Amino acid sequence: MALQSKWTLWVLIAAIFVYVVYFAMAYYTFTHMPPIPEEVVTSNGRLLFTGGDIVEGKILAQKYGLLDYGSFLGFGGYFGMDYTAYTLAIIAREAGLEQPIRLDGDAEKVRELLKVEFNPAHATFLDGYKGRVVVSEEFGRGFDAAVDYFASVFGPRAAEFGLKPNLITDRGEVRKIVAFFTWGAMAGLAGYTNGFPYMPGIVEPALDVTKATWVTFFILLLAIMPIAGYIMIKLIDLWHEPRITVSLPSPDRAQRLALIGIALAPILLAAQGLLGGYVMHLYVERESLYGLPPLTWILPFNIARAFHYNLAILWIVLTWVSFSLFALPYLGVKLSARKVTLILGATVVTALGIIFGIWGSYLRLIPDPIWFIVGSQGRPVISQGTLWLVLVAVLSWYLAYQFYKASKVGPEVTRPFSGILSIALAGMGVGAFVGSLPIVRPWSHFVVDEYFRWIIIHAFVEGFWPPIVITILVLLLVLTGVVPPALGLAVAGIDAVLEIATGMIGTAHHYYWGGQPTFWLYTGAVFSTLEAIPLGFLIAYAVILWAKGKVGGELQKTIITFILVAAFGGAIGVVAFGAAMINMPVINYYLHGSQGTMVHAHLSMPMAYGAPSILMWVVAFYLAGAFGDEWLRRLRYAIVVYAVGFYLQGLLSLGPLMLKQFDLITSQGYWAGKIIESPWGGPGIWSMSDAQMFVWLRFIGDMVAAFAILVFLVAIVTRLSKALKG
């Protein structure tokens, strides 16, 4: 079998395999999850809420954007309280739990009062919800107290908490939303969440949490040796294969039109950065903006946060679409100016639809029921309306088809790389479509929602995005004569197979505490950790290239510099703070949804995906004649400064906040990790002076990164005219 077809086939098998696994395991998962009872009553027969209230409460929480503010079982926003843990704390308080908790009797008494047993004969998601759950009178009083509290937080006190003033004024809606929160707490009390959310003496980690961590260490050590050996053999065998250097002609008119899309990307990146600073500002000042009137009436926390992460996705995807249109003619696929304009136009319309849809939906400007379709789904990270996700899927499949054609008609050396890109883009499109399900209305069960939500997230950032980025970077190294084509293809092929298989199945590390069956705890821990292996060897590969003196011209130096920035950022963000730390169940249990996740995200996303995407801007403008060697040297310094800015964010701000949260969570319970005020009175973490200081210290890293982003923005905007004209 030819080398080309061999690697393309293996990547295709990996892509099909991971989706088959997830859809095959959906049946088992959906028949082993927390039931939604017909009704919840107190021991004297008082009805607290019904199963219908729980389902409607979930939908209302999405409609009002509450999961982009706080979190449910740890999933959602990083600023607002965890609704399940905070509701549990209020109920425990009403049952007599004192603060600080006395484990010598106080907690044991309350644990008995809050014992929850779902009807063992309950039906599952597939055949309806049955049964009545009876809770104590103390539990009922706690539920009423939680309704009173959240009616205040979402109503007259909403602006004080960084939300739109008087966000929810209908007490009936608040009661249904709190029914949803309470159901999550009940699932934890009944043992469906592996002992989450933590409350000392009442809800504590299951034994499987520790066992899964040890199993992960064992399998990781067992897997490293054969995988490492195979990769080293490939490096040694192919290192001295012949290299090539390809001189690419000046881009044609259609290719130059694609540069307009690239020019829009740094503008979106700059807007994302500004919003990131604004979001963190709301952690410490919610009723003013540096002494000026607040913007929460038009830009509350949940909208600003949704904009911040969506712009990150959008500027990266816009870059990839634009760079694909620029590069495809070099890979053998001719595109007309009209076709390039239509594709870019569709991409921009989709991006605008996502942004304005979220804004209109969270401000309640889009009526029922279409808010879910053209507005925002209200699912954190996957907040895009379903229509826009379907369009993202279609765009991905279109580009996949174009790269498939390039794999058949392009230059011989580029065909296998085009094949890998085609499969990766197609897999990303499938993930986007899965994320749009069920198209017209939200999922009724939280576990089903989370099952599919994380599939699209990993189809992007951990499953199919890595093969896209790595394949493009390796192809650039091949075409500039840095590495032999055979070696480059082996690197791209091995990485794609391992990233897709481990990254997609590793989606399960998000199923630790959300009510999915316990076997996902082991699956997620093992595969998510294995995902670090290919990245680790890619880092070593980049360092070897530099050390061996295989870098000569300014373009080669620029490509390698960007790759090293991406690789080391990935090593710290993905390997250290991802696979090696917060992925481990015994650590994730306490840091789930904390600023530790922010450290992971703020190093992995800007480095592993941001730096390579910015490199695509630089390469395209270089080939278009807009950047010379002097500009390349400046931009190499800029990308290093860009990286330093994000490292400073983690070192001075996000990391210390993570440690502060860890201390509060382990000593008091998960509810204490993300609050403005305690259920027992007194300040919460975001009202504490040391936490506020750490929030403000992020400003230093923000400014350093902003300076570098400004350099790239000025470079692209000022040289755009020359790039378009040639």
N, C-alpha and C positions, 0 to 999 in steps of 0.2 A: 504494500500500500504506500502511495506517495506520502511524503512528509506533510504536504498541505492537507490532503484529505484526512490523514490520521488525526491531526490536532483539531481540525474543524469538527470531525465526527465525535471526538471525546468531549469537546465543549458542548456540542448539541445534546449528547447523551446526558451530561450533567444538568443542563437546563431543563430537559424534559423530566429527568429523575426527581428533581427537587419539587416541582409542581405536582407530580404524581404522588409523592410522599405526603404533601400537605392536603391534597384533596382526598387521599385515601384515609388519612388520620382524622379528617373532619368528622366523619361519622362517629368514631369512638369518642372524640373530644366532646361532641355535642350531646352525647348520651351519658356523659359523666361530668356534669357541671352543676353548680348550685341551682336548685330549683327555684322558681318563682311561685310562691304559694298563692292559693286563691285569696286568702286573707290572713292578716296578723291581728290577733286579739289578745287582750290581757286576761289574766286568770279569772277575773270576775265577768268576762264576756264582752268588755268594751272593745269595739272595733277601732283599731289604729289606722290601718290602711289595707288596701286590696292589692292583688297582683296587677290589676289594671293601673292602679296608682303608681306602682313601681315602674312599669313600662312607660307610662306617660311622663313620669318624673325624669326618666333617662332622656327622653326626647326633648323635654323642656330644658334640661341642663345643656343639651347640645344647641338648641335653638338660641339660648341666651349667651352662648359662648363661655359657659362657666368652666369648661374643661381646659380652656386656654388661660384661665386665671388660677384656679386651684386644681387639685388632683383627686382622683377616685381610685382607691387602692394603690396610690402612688403614681398613677398614670395621669399626666396632664401638665398644668402649669407649675412653675417652680417657686412662685411668690405666694399665691393664696394658700390657705390651709389645705391639708388633705381632708377632704370632706368626710370620708369614712372614719378616719382616725379621730377627727375632731368631734364628730357625732358620737362615736363610741365613748370619748372622754366625757362629753356632756351627760350621756346616759349613765356612765359609771359614777360620775359625781352625784347625780340624783339618787343613785343606789347606795350612797354612803362612802364612796372612795374619797379619801383625803389626799391632799397634796402638801408635802411629798408623800408618795405611796409608802405605807408600812407593810412590808411583805410578811410580817409575823402574825397576820390575822386579818388585817384590813382588806387586802386584796382577795384572800381566800373567801371571805364572806361575800364580797361583791361578785366574785366569779360564780358562786352558786346562784345568786340572784339574777345574773345575766346569762345563765346557761340557755343555749338555744339548740333545739333539736328539730330539724326539718322532718316532715313525715317520711319515714323510710320507704313508703310505697309511692313516693312522688313519681310523676311522669317527667319526661325530659323535654328538651326543646323540640324534639321531633314529633311528639304526640300530645302537646299541651301541658298545662300546669295544673296541678291538683294539690289538695291538702290544705289544712289550717295549721298555722303555727301559733302556739300559745306562749306568751311571755309573761313575766312578772308584772305586778302593778308598778314596781319601781322602774322597770323598763319603760312602761307606758308613760310615766311622769317624765322620764328622760326624753322620750320622743317629743312630748309636748314642749319641753324646754328647748329642744333643738329647733323646733318649728319657730318658736318665739325668737330665738337668736338669729337664725338665718333670715327670717322676715325683716329683721332690723338691718342685718348686713347687706342684703340685696335691695333693701328699700331705702329708708331715710338716711342710713349711714353708708350707702354705697360709695359715694365720692370719697369718704374718709378711707375706704379700703382700696381706692384706685380704680373703681368701677364707674360706669356711666351713672350719673345721679338718678336715684329712684329707678334702678334697673328693673326690678320686679315689684309691683305694688299689689298684685292679686295674691292674697293670702292662700287661696285655694291652690294656686300654682306652686307656691312655696311649700305647702304641705306635701304635694306630690313629689316635688324635688327631694325633700327631706326623707320621704318614704324610700326613694331610690338610694340615698346616702345610707339610710338605716339598713336596708337590705344588704348593702355591701358589708357593713359592720357585722350583721348577722351571719353572713357567709364566713367571715373570719372566725367568729365565735363558734360556729358549727364545724370548723375544721376543713373547710373547702379551699383555703388559701395558703396551705403549708405554714400556718401560724402567723399570718400577717393580717392587720398591722400590729406591730409590737406594742403591748402594754404590760409592764412587769407584773407577773403574778396572775394575769388574766388571759392574755393572748401572747404566746411565746413561740419561738421557732420550732418547727417539727424536726425530728431526728434526721429526716431525709435531707434537710438543708446541709447538715454537716457531712453526711454520707456522700451526697452528690459532689461536694467539693473535693473530697479525697479521691473519689472515682475519677474526677477530672484530672487531678494531678497525675494519677497513675497512667491514664490513657495518653495524656500529653507527653509524658516521658517515653512511653512505649512507641508513640507515633513519630516523635522527632527523629529518632535514629534512622528508620528506613526512608522517610521522606527526605531528610537531610542528605543521606547517602545518595539517593537517586539524583537529587538536584546537583550535588557536587560532581557526580559522574558526568552529567550533562555539561556542566560548565567546563570541566577539564577536556572532555571529548571535542567540544565545539569551539573552544576558545581560539584556536588557530585556523579556523575555517577562513576562506577568503572574504575580505571586506569589499564593499562597493561604495562609491559616492555618486549620487544622482544629482545632476544639475537640472533644476526645474525651470521651465520657461516662465516668462512674465505672465501673471494672471490675466485672463480675458475679462471682458466687460461684465459678464454674469458673475464671475468670481469676485470682482471688485464690489459688486452690489452687496455681496454677503458681508463685506466689511462694515456696512451700516449696522447690521445686527451686533457685530462685535463691539462697535462704538457705543451701543446702548448698554452693554453689559457693565462697564465700569460705573455708569451713572446709577444703575440699580444697586451695585455693590456699595457705592457711597451712601445711597439712601438706606440700605440695610444697616450700615455702620452707625449712622445717625440714630436710627430707631433702636439699635442695641443700647446706645448710651441713654436714650430716653427711657427705655424699659427699666434699666438699672436705676435711673434717677427716681422712678416711682417706688422703688424699694424704701427710699428714705424720705421722699417728699411727695405726697399724693395730692395735697390741696393747694399746691403752688408749683410753679416752674421757675426755679431760680429767683423766687420773689415775685414773679409775674402771675397773673391769673392762671388757674389750672386749665389743662386741655382735656380733662377726663370726659367732658360732655361730648367731645367729638373724637377723641383719641384715648379712650380708656386703656387700661393695662392689657385686657384680653385682645383688643384689636391691634395694639402696638406689637404685642408678642407674636400674634399670627402673621402680621406684616413682616416682622423681622426674619422669621425662619422661612416664610414663603419667598421673600426676596432672595434669600440665600439659594434656594432651589432654582428660582427663576433665572437669576443671572448666570448660574452655572449651565443650566439647560439651554438658555439662549446662546451662550458661548458655543456649546457643543453643536447645536443646530447650525449656527452660522459657520463655524469652522468646518463642519461636514460639507456644507454647500460650497465652501471655498476649496476644500481638498478633493472632493469627488472627481472633478475633471482631471486632476493629476493621477487619480486611480482608475481612469478609463471610462468614466461615466460623464457624458456631456450634458450640461444643464443650460437651458435657455435663460435669458434675463427675466422673461415673464414667469417662468417656473420658480426661480429664486425669489422673485418679488412676492409671489403668492404664498410660498412656504414661510418666508419671513413674516409676511402679513398675518398669516394664520397663527404663527407663534406669538406675535405681539398681541393680537386680539385675545388669545387664550390667557396670556399673562395679565392683561388688563381686566379680563373677566374674573380671574381669580382674586385680584386685589380688590376691585370694587364690589365683587360679590361678598367677600368677607366683611368689608366695611358696612355695606348695606344690610347684610344679614344680622350682624351683631348689634347694630343700632336699631334693629327692628323696622327697617324701611322696606323689606321685602316680605310680602304677605305669605300666609300659609296657602298651600303646602309647598310652593315652589322655592322657598328659601333653601331647602336641601339640595335642589337641582342646580339652580343658577347662583345661589348665594354661598353659604358655607355649610358643610356637613356638621360642623361643631365638634369634630373628632380631632383631638390635638395632633398636630403635624399634618394629618390628612384632613385638613379643614376645607380644602377646595370643594366647590360644588361638583356634583357628579357629572354634569355636562362637561365641565372643563377637564375633568380627569379622562373622560372618554376621548376628548380631543387630544389630550396628551398621548393617550394610547395610540390613536390614529397616526399622529405625527411620528411617534417612535416606530411604528410598523412601516410607515412610508420610507423613513430613512433606512430601516433594516432592509427593505427591498432594494434600495439604491446600492447599499453596500453588498448585498447578495449579487447584484449585477456586476459590481466591481470585482467580486471574487471570481467571476467567469471571464471578464473581458479586459481586466486591467493588466498592467505589467506583471510579468511572472513573479517578481520578487514581492510585490504587494498583495497578491491574490489571497494567500492564507490569512494575512492580517485583516483584510476586508471581510473574509468569512467569519472570523471571530467577532468582529465588530457587528456584523449582521445579526448573529445569534444573541449577543449581549443586548443590542437595541430591541430586538424582538422580545426577549425575556423581560426587559424593563417595561415594554408596552403591555405585556400580559399582567404584570404587577399593577400598573396604573389602572387597568380595567377591573382587576379584582378589588382595588381600592374604591372604585366607583359603585360597587355593589352595595345594597340592592337597588340602586338607580333612583327610585322614586320616593322612598321613605327610609328612615333609619332602621337598623336592626333592632329588634325588640329586646334581645338579651345581650347584656354587656359582654359576656364571654365570647359570643359569636362575633360581636363587633371587634373586640380586641384581636381575635384570631385572624380575621382578614385585614385589619388595619396594619398589623405589624408585617404582614406579607408584603404589602406595597412598600412600606418603609425600607425593609431589607432588600426588596427588589431594586430599590434605588441605591441606598448608601452602602450596603454591605454584600449584596449579591451580584448585581449586574453593572453597577457603576465602576467597581474596581477593574473588571476586564476592559471596559471602555477606556478608562484613563491609562492603564498599563499598556494596552495594545498601541494606543496613539503615541505614548512616550517611547516605547521600544521601536516603533516604526520610524520615529524621528531620528533615533540613534542609528538605525540601520541606514537610512537614506543619507545621513551626514557622514557615514563611514566610520562611526565609532565602534560598532559591533558587527560581527558577521551576520548575514541574514538567517542562517541556520540556527545560530545561538539565540538571536532575537526571537525567532519563532518558538523555540523551545521555552524560553522564558515566558513569553506571552501565553503560550498554550498551557503550560503547567500552572501559571498563576490563574488563568481563567477557570480551569477545571476545579482547582482547589478553592478559589474564592467563591464560585457559584455554589459548589456543594456544601462547603462549611458555612459560608455566609448566609445562605438561604435556610438551611436546616438550623443554623444557629439563631434564627429568628426566635426559636423557642426560649431563649434566655429572657424574653419578655413575658413568658408564660409562668414565671415562678410564682407570682403572688396574685394573679388575676382570676383564679377560680378554675383554671384548666387542670386536667388530671396530673398527678404527681410525676408520671413518667417523663413529662416535658421538662421537669426540673433537671433530670439527668441529661436528657438530650440536649437541652440548651446550654448547659454548663460545659459539656464536652465539646460540642461542635463550635461554639463561639470561641473557645480557647484555641482550638485547632486552626481557626481562621487567621491567627497571628503568624503562623508558620510561613506561608508564602511571602507575606509582607516582610518578615524578618530577613529572609534570604534576598529579597529584592534590595533592601537597604545595603546588605553586604556587597551585592553585585555593583551597586552604584559607587560605593567607596572603592572597590577594586578597580573600576574603570578609571577613576581619578588618580589613584595611586600608581597605576601602571603607565601613566602618561599617554593614555589613548585620546586625550583631549587637546586639540590644537587651535583651530580657528575660533573667532569670537562667537559664532553661532553655536559651535560645539560646547564651548565653555558656558554659554548661557543655558543651553538645554541641560547640561549636567548640574549646574548650580541650582536650577529650579527643581530638578529631580531630587537632589540632596535635601533641599528645604522640605519638599513634600515627604521624602522618606523619613527624615528625622522627626518631622512633625507627626507623621503617622506612627513612628515608633513610640513616641511619648503619648500621643492622644489615643491611638488605637490599641497598641500593645500594652503599654504600662497602665494607663488609666482605664482602658477598656477590658481587654482579655485578662490581664494580670490582676486587676483590682476589682472594679465594680461588677465584672461578670461573675466572679466567684460568689456562689450563693450565700456563704456565711458573712461576706462583706456587703453584698448587694442588699441583703435583708435590712440593714440599717441605713444604707446610703441610697436606696432606691428613690429616684426622683429628686435627689439632692443636688447641691452645687457640684458634687463629684461628677454627676452626669454632665454638668455644664463645662467642667474642665475637659472631660472626654470630647464633648461636642466642639468646644472652641479651639481645640488643637487639631482634632482629626478633620473636621469639615473644612476650615480655612487652609489647612496644609495639604491633606491628602487629595482634596478636590479643588480647593481654591487656587493653590499655586500652579498645578498643571493647567487649569483653565486660563489663568493669566498668561502662562507660557504660550497657549494657543493664540492669544491676542498678539503677543510679541512676534511669533513665527509668521503669522499671516501678514502683519504689517511689514516685517522684514522682507518677505518674498514679494510684497507689493511695492517695494522700493521706498517705503516711508521711514524705515529705521535703518540707520547705518551702524557701523561698529561702535561709534561713540555712544549712541543711544543704547545699544546692547549692554555696554559697560555700566551705564547709569542704572539701567533697569535690573541688573544683577545685584547691585547694592540695594536697590529698593526692595527686592523680594526678601533679602536678608533682614532689613529693617521691619518689613511686614511681619515676618516670623517672630522677631524679637518682641513686637507689640503684643502678640497673642501669648507668648510665653510669660510676659509681665502680667497679663490679665490673670493667668493661672497662678503665678507665684505670689502676687501681692494681694489678690482679691478672692478669686473663686476657690483656690485651694484652702486658704485660711477659713473661709466661710464653710466649706465642706467639713473641716475638722470641728468647727463650732457646732454645726448641726449634728455631727456624729456624737459629740459629747452630750448634747441635750437629748437626743433620741435614745441613746443607751441608758441614760440615767432616769429619764422621765417617761419615755414612750414616743412612738412615731409622731403622735399629734404635735409634739413640741418642736418639730423640725422646721415648720414653715408657718409661722403665725405672727400676728401683730399683737394679740393679747391672749392670755391664758384663760381657759374655761373656769379656772378657780380665781381669776382676778390677777392683776399684775401684768407686767410687760411680756410680750413674746419676743422671739429672736430678732425680728425686724425693728423692734423698738429699743433694742439694747445698744448701748453706745459703741461697744467694740465691733459688733456686726455692722453698724452703720459706717464706722471708720473703714472697715474692709470693703464695703460697697463703694465708698468714695475713692479708695485707692485704685479701683479699676480704671479710673479716669486716666492714670498714667499710661497704662497699656493701651487704652483706647486712643489716646493722642498719638502715640508712637505708630500704631497701625494705621491711623487716619492719615498721618503724614505720608506714609508709603503709598496708600491708596490714592491720595491726591496726586502723587508723582505719576502713577499709571494713568489716572484720569486725564491729567494735563497732556501727557505724552500722546494718548490715543486721540483726544479731541483736537489738539493742535496739528497733528499729522494726518488727520482723516482726509483733508482735501487732497493732499499729495497722494495718499494711498488710493483714492478713488480715481485720480487722473493718471497716475503712473509716471 
